[in-house]
Amino acid sequence: MQKAKRSLSELETRVIVLENVEGNNLRYIISIASTNSPSSVFSLASMWLTNCGFAQKEADEIAKAARWLAIIRRDYGPREFERITKGFTSTE
């Protein structure tokens, strides 16, 4: 039996942390979330952010949000993914 999907509104709440990410960091996170598995997105985002000087705890918090963003793409499709990510990039 397949596990039930989380609601889209719950996932949107979980990615709200990304509103505080700017510039190249945000572009990179959106890019990897658009093509990689949620697990890969978490590890790639965490490594990227720590290499950019973020503290590990902050990097992991943002990486979790990036993982949820990848889950939105996987479970709800590219249209919802784009709708949500456009909201982040329009505030840059």
KOLVOVEX-345849 format. One record per residue (C-alpha): residue in three letters; residue number from 1; chain; x, y, z. Coordinates in pm, 1 decimal, always signed. Last residue first. Layout:
N
<vexro rest="ALA" nr="NUM" kette="A" xx="X" yy="Y" zz="Z"/>
...
# end
This chain:
92
<vexro rest="GLU" nr="92" kette="A" xx="+1434.0" yy="+3882.7" zz="-518.8"/>
<vexro rest="THR" nr="91" kette="A" xx="+1064.2" yy="+3867.4" zz="-426.0"/>
<vexro rest="SER" nr="90" kette="A" xx="+957.5" yy="+3737.1" zz="-767.5"/>
<vexro rest="THR" nr="89" kette="A" xx="+1200.5" yy="+3446.9" zz="-731.9"/>
<vexro rest="PHE" nr="88" kette="A" xx="+1023.4" yy="+3300.2" zz="-432.1"/>
<vexro rest="GLY" nr="87" kette="A" xx="+671.4" yy="+3325.7" zz="-572.8"/>
<vexro rest="LYS" nr="86" kette="A" xx="+796.4" yy="+3186.7" zz="-903.4"/>
<vexro rest="THR" nr="85" kette="A" xx="+915.2" yy="+2882.9" zz="-706.3"/>
<vexro rest="ILE" nr="84" kette="A" xx="+563.0" yy="+2805.0" zz="-585.9"/>
<vexro rest="ARG" nr="83" kette="A" xx="+390.6" yy="+2830.5" zz="-922.2"/>
<vexro rest="GLU" nr="82" kette="A" xx="+674.6" yy="+2644.4" zz="-1090.8"/>
<vexro rest="PHE" nr="81" kette="A" xx="+650.2" yy="+2348.2" zz="-853.3"/>
<vexro rest="GLU" nr="80" kette="A" xx="+271.9" yy="+2345.9" zz="-887.4"/>
<vexro rest="ARG" nr="79" kette="A" xx="+302.2" yy="+2318.6" zz="-1267.5"/>
<vexro rest="PRO" nr="78" kette="A" xx="+592.5" yy="+2072.8" zz="-1248.9"/>
<vexro rest="GLY" nr="77" kette="A" xx="+396.1" yy="+1800.4" zz="-1075.7"/>
<vexro rest="TYR" nr="76" kette="A" xx="+209.5" yy="+1747.2" zz="-748.8"/>
<vexro rest="ASP" nr="75" kette="A" xx="+390.9" yy="+1451.5" zz="-592.6"/>
<vexro rest="ARG" nr="74" kette="A" xx="+741.1" yy="+1478.5" zz="-741.9"/>
<vexro rest="ARG" nr="73" kette="A" xx="+746.8" yy="+1856.4" zz="-777.5"/>
<vexro rest="ILE" nr="72" kette="A" xx="+605.9" yy="+1906.8" zz="-427.6"/>
<vexro rest="ILE" nr="71" kette="A" xx="+854.5" yy="+1650.5" zz="-294.1"/>
<vexro rest="ALA" nr="70" kette="A" xx="+1138.2" yy="+1850.8" zz="-449.6"/>
<vexro rest="LEU" nr="69" kette="A" xx="+1017.9" yy="+2157.5" zz="-258.4"/>
<vexro rest="TRP" nr="68" kette="A" xx="+1005.8" yy="+1950.6" zz="+59.7"/>
<vexro rest="ARG" nr="67" kette="A" xx="+1372.4" yy="+1862.8" zz="+5.2"/>
<vexro rest="ALA" nr="66" kette="A" xx="+1455.1" yy="+2231.2" zz="-45.3"/>
<vexro rest="ALA" nr="65" kette="A" xx="+1285.9" yy="+2307.2" zz="+287.5"/>
<vexro rest="LYS" nr="64" kette="A" xx="+1500.0" yy="+2039.4" zz="+450.7"/>
<vexro rest="ALA" nr="63" kette="A" xx="+1809.0" yy="+2193.4" zz="+287.8"/>
<vexro rest="ILE" nr="62" kette="A" xx="+1717.1" yy="+2533.3" zz="+435.9"/>
<vexro rest="GLU" nr="61" kette="A" xx="+1706.1" yy="+2386.4" zz="+785.3"/>
<vexro rest="ASP" nr="60" kette="A" xx="+2023.1" yy="+2185.1" zz="+718.1"/>
<vexro rest="ALA" nr="59" kette="A" xx="+2213.6" yy="+2494.9" zz="+607.9"/>
<vexro rest="GLU" nr="58" kette="A" xx="+2095.5" yy="+2684.2" zz="+916.1"/>
<vexro rest="LYS" nr="57" kette="A" xx="+2217.3" yy="+2407.3" zz="+1148.3"/>
<vexro rest="GLN" nr="56" kette="A" xx="+2545.8" yy="+2366.2" zz="+959.6"/>
<vexro rest="ALA" nr="55" kette="A" xx="+2628.2" yy="+2739.0" zz="+972.5"/>
<vexro rest="PHE" nr="54" kette="A" xx="+2616.4" yy="+2896.1" zz="+628.2"/>
<vexro rest="GLY" nr="53" kette="A" xx="+2950.7" yy="+2982.0" zz="+469.4"/>
<vexro rest="CYS" nr="52" kette="A" xx="+2892.1" yy="+2907.5" zz="+101.8"/>
<vexro rest="ASN" nr="51" kette="A" xx="+3045.2" yy="+2560.9" zz="+144.2"/>
<vexro rest="THR" nr="50" kette="A" xx="+2787.4" yy="+2499.5" zz="+417.2"/>
<vexro rest="LEU" nr="49" kette="A" xx="+2514.9" yy="+2604.3" zz="+173.2"/>
<vexro rest="TRP" nr="48" kette="A" xx="+2630.3" yy="+2382.1" zz="-110.2"/>
<vexro rest="MET" nr="47" kette="A" xx="+2676.4" yy="+2075.6" zz="+111.7"/>
<vexro rest="SER" nr="46" kette="A" xx="+2329.3" yy="+2115.7" zz="+264.5"/>
<vexro rest="ALA" nr="45" kette="A" xx="+2170.3" yy="+2176.5" zz="-74.2"/>
<vexro rest="LEU" nr="44" kette="A" xx="+2330.1" yy="+1868.3" zz="-229.0"/>
<vexro rest="SER" nr="43" kette="A" xx="+2239.2" yy="+1646.8" zz="+68.7"/>
<vexro rest="PHE" nr="42" kette="A" xx="+1876.6" yy="+1759.4" zz="+84.1"/>
<vexro rest="VAL" nr="41" kette="A" xx="+1829.4" yy="+1758.5" zz="-292.5"/>
<vexro rest="SER" nr="40" kette="A" xx="+1959.9" yy="+1404.8" zz="-317.5"/>
<vexro rest="SER" nr="39" kette="A" xx="+1699.4" yy="+1283.4" zz="-70.8"/>
<vexro rest="PRO" nr="38" kette="A" xx="+1420.2" yy="+1468.5" zz="-252.5"/>
<vexro rest="SER" nr="37" kette="A" xx="+1521.0" yy="+1318.1" zz="-587.5"/>
<vexro rest="ASN" nr="36" kette="A" xx="+1681.1" yy="+1554.0" zz="-836.3"/>
<vexro rest="THR" nr="35" kette="A" xx="+1560.1" yy="+1762.9" zz="-1131.8"/>
<vexro rest="SER" nr="34" kette="A" xx="+1361.9" yy="+2067.5" zz="-1020.3"/>
<vexro rest="ALA" nr="33" kette="A" xx="+1493.2" yy="+2059.1" zz="-663.9"/>
<vexro rest="ILE" nr="32" kette="A" xx="+1848.6" yy="+2097.2" zz="-796.7"/>
<vexro rest="SER" nr="31" kette="A" xx="+1761.5" yy="+2410.8" zz="-992.9"/>
<vexro rest="ILE" nr="30" kette="A" xx="+1544.1" yy="+2563.1" zz="-721.7"/>
<vexro rest="ILE" nr="29" kette="A" xx="+1823.9" yy="+2521.2" zz="-468.9"/>
<vexro rest="TYR" nr="28" kette="A" xx="+2083.1" yy="+2663.3" zz="-707.6"/>
<vexro rest="ARG" nr="27" kette="A" xx="+1869.9" yy="+2968.1" zz="-790.1"/>
<vexro rest="LEU" nr="26" kette="A" xx="+1807.7" yy="+3030.7" zz="-420.2"/>
<vexro rest="ASN" nr="25" kette="A" xx="+2177.5" yy="+3014.7" zz="-334.5"/>
<vexro rest="ASN" nr="24" kette="A" xx="+2269.5" yy="+3223.2" zz="-637.1"/>
<vexro rest="GLY" nr="23" kette="A" xx="+2055.7" yy="+3511.8" zz="-521.1"/>
<vexro rest="GLU" nr="22" kette="A" xx="+1853.8" yy="+3493.1" zz="-202.5"/>
<vexro rest="VAL" nr="21" kette="A" xx="+1724.9" yy="+3259.5" zz="+66.0"/>
<vexro rest="ASN" nr="20" kette="A" xx="+1473.6" yy="+3407.9" zz="+312.1"/>
<vexro rest="GLU" nr="19" kette="A" xx="+1167.4" yy="+3300.2" zz="+112.0"/>
<vexro rest="LEU" nr="18" kette="A" xx="+1314.2" yy="+2948.3" zz="+120.4"/>
<vexro rest="VAL" nr="17" kette="A" xx="+1192.3" yy="+2906.8" zz="+478.6"/>
<vexro rest="ILE" nr="16" kette="A" xx="+837.8" yy="+2895.4" zz="+334.0"/>
<vexro rest="VAL" nr="15" kette="A" xx="+907.1" yy="+2543.6" zz="+208.5"/>
<vexro rest="ARG" nr="14" kette="A" xx="+728.1" yy="+2368.1" zz="+497.2"/>
<vexro rest="THR" nr="13" kette="A" xx="+415.6" yy="+2582.7" zz="+467.0"/>
<vexro rest="GLU" nr="12" kette="A" xx="+389.4" yy="+2497.0" zz="+97.5"/>
<vexro rest="LEU" nr="11" kette="A" xx="+417.3" yy="+2129.2" zz="+189.9"/>
<vexro rest="GLU" nr="10" kette="A" xx="+127.2" yy="+2156.4" zz="+433.2"/>
<vexro rest="SER" nr="9" kette="A" xx="-84.1" yy="+2339.2" zz="+173.4"/>
<vexro rest="LEU" nr="8" kette="A" xx="-6.3" yy="+2072.4" zz="-84.8"/>
<vexro rest="SER" nr="7" kette="A" xx="-135.0" yy="+1801.2" zz="+144.5"/>
<vexro rest="ARG" nr="6" kette="A" xx="+103.1" yy="+1522.9" zz="+234.9"/>
<vexro rest="LYS" nr="5" kette="A" xx="+70.1" yy="+1225.0" zz="+7.3"/>
<vexro rest="ALA" nr="4" kette="A" xx="-70.4" yy="+899.1" zz="+141.3"/>
<vexro rest="LYS" nr="3" kette="A" xx="+171.9" yy="+607.8" zz="+171.2"/>
<vexro rest="GLN" nr="2" kette="A" xx="+133.4" yy="+344.9" zz="-97.6"/>
<vexro rest="MET" nr="1" kette="A" xx="+0.0" yy="+0.0" zz="+0.0"/>
# end
